[in-house]
Amino acid sequence: MQVGDCAAIIKTGDIHVVPATYTLIYSFLNQRSHTKAAEALKKAAKDIVVLKDGVKHDGPSLPDILKQWKLLKKSQDSSSS
């Protein structure tokens, strides 16, 4: 995945972005033993997505996505100056 892929997905209005985001955050919280926060997220998102323990995804991790987003934002900010 290249820098800007995340922004392109969001701009296209892909309906899978919201459930995927919840899944990435839930996975991130569980991997770092933030079980109370993960369970709170699971409860809050129950009408949107079913979050399951141990679900694997083929894409980048949440930290990787955030790094890409920061790089994209930085490049957009510098180009608008």
N, C-alpha and C positions, 0 to 999 in steps of 0.2 A: 504494500500500500504506500502510495506516495503522499507527500504533503499536499493537502488540498482535496484529497479523496473524501475525507470526512465532510468537508464543506460542500462538496458536490453532491453527496448523498443527501444532506440536509436540504439543500436548495431544490433538489428534485422532488421533495415531498414524499420520499419513500416511507410508506406506512410502517415499515419494520424498524424504523429508527428508535421510536420510543420504547417498544419492548426490548430491543437489543441494548439500549442504554440502561434500562433497569437491570437487565441480566448482567451486564458488565459491572455495574456498581455493586450488585448483590454478591457477585463472585469476588470482587475486590475486597469487600468488607469481610467475607468469610475467610479468604486467604490470609488476612491479617488478624484473624481471631477477634474481630469486632462483631461477635455474634448477636449482641443485643441490638446494635444498629441494623444489622442484616435482617433480623426478625421484624424490626419496626418497619423497614422498607418493604419487606415481603407482605406485611399486613396492609400497609398503605397502598400498595400496588395491586392488591388482589383483584380489583375490578378491571385492571388493564392487562395484566400478564400473570401467568402462573410461574413463579420462581421456584426452581428445584435445586437441591443440593447436588454438587458434583457434575453439573452440566458443562460440557466442553464446547468451546466455540472455535471456529477456524480462523477468525480474524485476529487483529492485534489486541493487546491487553489495554485496559483503561489508562494506565500510565503512558503507554505508547501513543494512544490517541490524544491525550492531553499535551504531550510533547509536540505532536504534529500541529495541534490547534494553536499552541503558543508560537510556533515557528510561522505558521500561516498568518496569524494576527500581527506578528512583528513585521513580516514582509509587507502586509497590507498597510500598516501604519507608516512604514518608511516610504512606501510608494505614494502615499497620499500627501506627504509633506512637501 
